[in-house]
Amino acid sequence: MIPEKVVARIAVRAAREALLRQPAPPLVRSVLADPRSSAVVHRGAARLGLTVELPYPIDIADASRRVQEHVAQRVAQLTDLRVTDVNLVIGRLVSVESQEGRRVA
């Protein structure tokens, strides 16, 4: 059995990959915090929790779906676990227009 901590780290890496595919200027990317993740593994299945920051403006629903799908696919591929849930929390939106990384209310 793969330790939950390892599965969570794989999920963080997969989330980073997915976020790099989102449209955003390099300066905004540089101020986005690293994703955070948790994992619960039981009987060959994993449930994941992720917290990410996204560039703004962006289609939040589409970006969220893409991150969730990519993370689920990569974790399943790399661990051979069935990913049953990817609970995604958007911790902050970073304004592309300001280029300063301030919070968007």
Secondary structure, 3 states (H helix, E strand, C coil): CCCHHHHHHHHHHHHHHHHHCCCCCHHHHHHCCCCEEEEEEECCEEEEEEEEEEEECCCHHHHHHHHHHHHHHHHHHHHCCEEEEEEEEEEEEEECCCCCCCECC
